[in-house]
Every structure is written in structure tokens, then in C-alpha cells.
Amino acid sequence: MRVWALWHGGSSYSAPTMADLEEFSSISAAREAFTHRFNGGRWASEFRYVNREWEGAATPGVGEDSTMTLWLYDPTNVEDPYPWRIIQHGARGGVRVDYA
């Protein structure tokens, strides 16, 4: 199941725009990318952008307030897209996938 996502690295990062939209093959792949960007700040993370070239970039300073918003469809094709799920850090250090 493909998902589209906007990642926000937390308070030390600017808010994402639809130009930052990424596509993943599954919720698990999105969750893995979310976890890697938090834990692997000095190593390059892959950004699978939809409307521009994919790139690898380091993600230092990602906070526990980081989030990833998910859709089951490409939200750029809808006038007022409503997110489906949100990936975020849990209270005990894990990663949660919640309904939006």
C-alpha cells in the first residue's frame, strides 16, 4: 500500500510544504525512514520526493517533536487534503502511528 508523506524534523526545522512531499511503498517504509532520520542524524537519509529528484541528506538536530503526516493518495491532487495517519514519538521513547 503506497503512502504519501510530509516529514517535519521538529522545532529546529522549518515547516514542510507540498514541494517536500515524499512517497513510500508502505507505512512500514515511512516509519523506518522516520526512525532513521531521528537516530541517524549524522548519516545520510534518503528523501523520496514526488515532484523533484530524490536526495540523501543528513538530518542533525531532529527533535522528539518531529512528525510525519501520511495520506493514502497524492494530496497535491486534492483541493483540501485531510491526512490519514501521523507518525510521531511516543511517551516512552517508541514510535507511534496514530489516526490523524
N, C-alpha and C positions, 0 to 999 in steps of 0.2 A: 504494500500500500504506500504509494508516494505521498509525501507531505511537503508543504512549503513552509518556510520558517524565517522569522526575523530574530536575530540574536542581539541582545544588549548586554554588554560586559559589566554593567553596574555603574556606580556613581562616578567612576573615573573615565567613563566612555560617553560619547555623545549618543543621543537617541538615534536609532536606525530609521532609515526611510525605505520606501519600496524599492529604491535602487540597490539596497543591501539584501534583497530577498534571495534566499537560498532554496535549493530543492534537495531532498533526501529520499532515499529508496524506502525508508520505513521510520517509524517512531524510534525504534532502537538505534538506528543510524544517527538520527538527530540527537538523541540522548547521549550517545557516545561522543559526538562532536562537542556537545555542551560540556561534558565532563572533561574532555581533553583540553578545551580552551581554559578551563579553570585550573586544572592540575598541571598542565604542560606549558605554562606561560612563557618559558624561555625557548621552547621548541616550536617550530612552525606548525600551525594548524591549517587544515585545508578549508577554504571557503568556497562553497559550490554555488556561486552566484548564478542567477537565472538570466539576467539581462546584460551581463558583462563577463569577461574572462574569469575563470577560476583563478584563485591565487593562494599562496601559502604565506602566512604572516604569523609572527609571534604575538601572543596576547598577554603581555605583562599587566599586573595590577587588576586582574579580573576579581571583582568582589563577590561576596556571598549574596549580594542583592542582584546578581545577574539573572537574566531570564531569557527564555526562548519561546516565542509565540508561534503556534502551529496552526496551519489550515489544511484541509483535505483537498483544496483546489487552489489554483493560482489566484491570489487575492487581487492582482492587478487587473483582472478581467471583470471585476465586480465593483459597482459604484460605492457600496458601503460594506466592506468585508468584515465579517464577525469571526474572531478566532475560535478555534475548536478546542485546543488544549494549550496549557502553559507548562513549560519545564522550568523548575526552579529548585533552589536548595532547600532541603528540609531542616527542621529544628535541631535534629541530631546529627547533622553532617552528611546526610544522604542526598539523593536527587529525587525529586517528586515530579510526577506528571499528573496535573490536575485539569479538570474541565475548566474552560475559561468562563 
